[in-house]
Amino acid sequence: MPNTRDIRRRIKSVKSTAQITKAMEMVAASKMRRAQQAATAGRPYGEVLNDVLVSLCDHIDEEAHPLLARRDVKKTLVLLLTSDKGLCGALNTHVLRDAALLDHQSTLFIALGRKGSAFLQRTGYRMIADFSLPDHPTSAQTKPISQLCLDQFLSGAVDRVTILYPKFINTLIQRPLHLQLLPITMERKSGETPSALASSTSSSRKALPDGEATGEYLFEPTVESVLDAILPYSFHFEVFQKILEERASEQSARMVAMKAATDNAKKLVKDLTLEYNKARQASITTELLEITTAQMVLN
């Protein structure tokens, strides 16, 4: 049994660790609320924007704009979203596990977050750029990332652009998703599922719901000018929304991980205190026995 001095030292060390994890939990909780609000606030706007695109699908051809054109996929660009820091549970591990399944030869990466960048360098994947953003990015700060993806697709360097990120479900659940971004598929979204490239296998056109207006649309000044404005904007917003989802997932996972660490530290302190009391009681009992034995010898 360890002596009481070692146990006291361990108790002091664990209490110091618990204070640190508790402080990190409170910081993460504060950031989490803001990140969750930002992520959920953009979802209704994204749904409306998607409905606008769906309403146009019966009036345009897939070849009407380069962002709609489908090609034979030889090269794929993956936008990999991870955190800059650790201490957020298995959040990054689940995303990087899916990234490790992708083909080395036909896949290029753009990394957002130092964890993803370090993984790509370690595993030998080809990374054409890496970015770092603050905890609460703005659309202007994320636009260079989405613009680079657009440039790579429009130049023909890649035939498809996808995104791999942890989707925010709630504080306790974040699911890794791999979704197609380019070419844009105009479909009515009924909820994203964590399947690899779920949108790449679905049709780019769907019939409008019963009762919805299907009249002829007039484009001013031209169809091309309208598509030139709305399609890139839709893509930039989609990337921005996914980054907000990743930030909400990161802060939620970190808050939960730090709370679990704090609870475990408190439990460990309780167990160590019990062990300390047992050791102290055993030491006192031994000393009493020695005193009693010595007294009996003297008598």
N, C-alpha and C positions, 0 to 999 in steps of 0.2 A: 504494500500500500504506500503511495507517495506521501511525503511528509507535508505538514500543513503549510509550510512556506511556499512550496511549489504550487499547491492548490490555490492559495491566496493570489499568487502571481497570475495563474491562469484565469481566475475569476476577474481580476482587474483588467486583464487583456481583453477578455470577451465582452465586458461591460463597455470598454472603449470602442470596440468594434460595433456594438449595438447602437451606441450613440451616433456613430458615423452613418450606419445604414438607416437609422431613423431619420436623420437629417436629409439623406438622399431620397428617402421615401417621400418626405414632405415636399421637397423641391420637385420631384417627378410628378407628384399629385397636382401641384400648381400648374406645371407645364401641360400635364395631361388634360386638364379641363379646357384649357385654351385650344389645344390641338384637336381635341374631340369636337369642340364647337365649330372650328374651322372646317374640319372634314365633313361633318354632317350638314353644315349650312350650304355647301356647294352641291350636294346631291340633287335637290329639287331643280336647281338651275340646269344641271347636266341632263336630267330626264326631259326637261322641256326642250333643250337644245337637240337632244336625240330625236324627240318627236317631230321637230321641224325637219330634220334630215329624212326621217321616215316618210313624212308627207310628200317629199319631193321624189321618192324613189320610183314612182310610176311615171314620172315625167322627164326623166333623164336617162341617158345610156351610160353604161359602165365606162365607156371610152370618152365620155364627155369631159373628163378631167383626169390629169395624171395621178391624183391621189386616190382615184377609184379603180384604176386599171389593175387587173390581176396579171401576174406573170408566173412563169415557171420558177419555182423557188430554188435558187442555187446558193444564195447567201442570205443569211438572216442576221439582223441587228437586234440585239437584246438590250433593253434598258434595265439595268440591274439596280434595284433600290435596296440599300441596307443602311444601317446606322453608322455614325462616325465612332461611337463609343460602345463599350460592352456593358456588362451588368444589366442586361435586359432579358435574362432567361434564354430560352431556345429560339428566340425570334429570328435571329440571323442564321442560325444553324438550319432551320427548316427551309429558308429561302435558298441558301447556298447548296443544300442537298439537292434541290431541284435543278439548280444551275449546273451542278456536276454531271447531270444526266445528258446534257446537250453535247452535240458533236463538235469536236475541236476544229475540224477542217472547214465546216460551213457556217460557223457561228462567230460573229463579232460582238463585242460588248462595249457599252458605255456604262461606266460605274458611277453611281451616286452614293457616296459613303465610303469611308476608309476601310470598313470591314469587307465590303465587296471587292474593292480595289486590291487589297492584300490577298484575298482568295484567288483572284484572277492571275495575279503575278505568281503566286505559289503553285498554281495548277497548270500554268502554261497556256491559258486561253489568250486569244488576241484581244487586247483592249485598245480602242482607238482614242478614248478620252476618259477622264475621271473628273468628277465635280464634287464640291463640298458646299453645303448650304447651311444657313442658321436654323435654329429650332423652329422658327415660324417664318418660312419664306413667303415672299410675295410673288405674284404672277410675273412681274418684270424680272425677278431673279431666276425664275425657272425657265423663262423663254429661251435663253441661249441653249439649254439642253434640248428642248423640243425642236428648236430650229436646226440644230446639228442633225437630229434624226431626220427631219424633212430634207435637208440638203443631201444626206446620204441616199435617201430613197429616190429623190427626184433625179439625182445624177446617175442612177443606175448602179451604184456601187453595191447596193443590197436590193433584194427583191421583196423583202418583208421586214417590218419592224414590229417587235413584240416588247412587252414589258413584264418583268418578274418582280413582284413586290408582295409585302404582307398586307392583306386587306383587313381593315378595321371592322370587326363585327361588334364587339363590345369590350369592356375593360378586361375581361378574362379570356376572350377568344380573338385570335388574329390568325387568318389563314393565308398561306402562300398561294398566289394566283399567277398564272402565266397566260396573258391575253394578247391578242393581236391588236395593233394600233394602225398599221398601214399595210396594205391598202385599206382605206376606211370602208367598213361594212355597215351599211345603213339598215339596221334592223331594230325592232322594238325590243328593248332590254327588259327581260322579266326576272332579272336577278342573276348575278355572276356566280358561277360555281367553280370550285377549285380543281378544274381539270385542265390539262395541258392544252393550250391553244383552243379553248372551247369555242371561240368565235371564228376560228379559221375554217372550221368544217361546216359552218352554217351558211345558209344562203344569204346573199347580200340584198335580197329583196323579199318583202313579206306583204301580204295583202293588208289593206287598212281594215280596222275593225268595222263591224256592221254599224250602219248609221252615221259613220263619219263622212264628211263631205269629200267627194271625189271629183270635183269640178276641174276645169282647165285652169292652169296657173299661167299668169303673165309675168314675165321676168323683165325688169327694167334695170339698166339699159339692155343687157343681153344675159342669156343663160350662163355664158362663160364668166362674165364679170361677177355675177351673183355667187357662183361656185368658187371663184377665185377668192372671194371675201369670206364666205362662211366655212368652207372646208378647212383651210389652215387655222382659222380661229377655233373651230371645233377641236382640232388636233391639239393645239396649244393648251386649251382648257382641259382636255382629257389628261394630258401629262401633268398639269398643275394639280388636278384633283387627285390623281394617284399619288403624287408626292405628299399631299396633305394626309392621305390615308396612311401612308407609311409613317409619317411623323406621329400621328395619333396612335398607331400600333406600337411604335417604339416607346413612347412615354407611358403608355398603359402597361406594356410588358415590364418596363423598368420599375414602375411603381409597385406592381405585384411582386416582382422579384425581390425588391428591397424590403417589402413588408414581410415576405416569407423569411428573409435573412434575419430581420429584427426579431421575429417570433422565435426562430430557431436559437438565436443568441440568448434570448430570455429563458428559454427552456434549458439551454446548456448551463446558464448561470445557476438555475434552480438545482440542476443535477449536481453541479460542482459544489454548491453550498451544502447539499446533503452529504456529499462525500467528505467535505471538509469537517462537518460536524461529527461524522463517524470517526474520522481520523483523530480529531481532537479528543473525542470521548475515549477512544482506544488508548491514546497517549496518557490521558489522565488516569485511566484504569491501571495502566502499566506502572505509573509513578506511585499510585496508592498501594499496589501490590508490593513494590520494592520497599516502600516505607514500612508497610506492615511486616514484611519478612525481616527487615533490619531490626524492627522493634522486638520481634519474637526472638531473634538471635541474642540481642542484648539482655533480654530478660532470662 
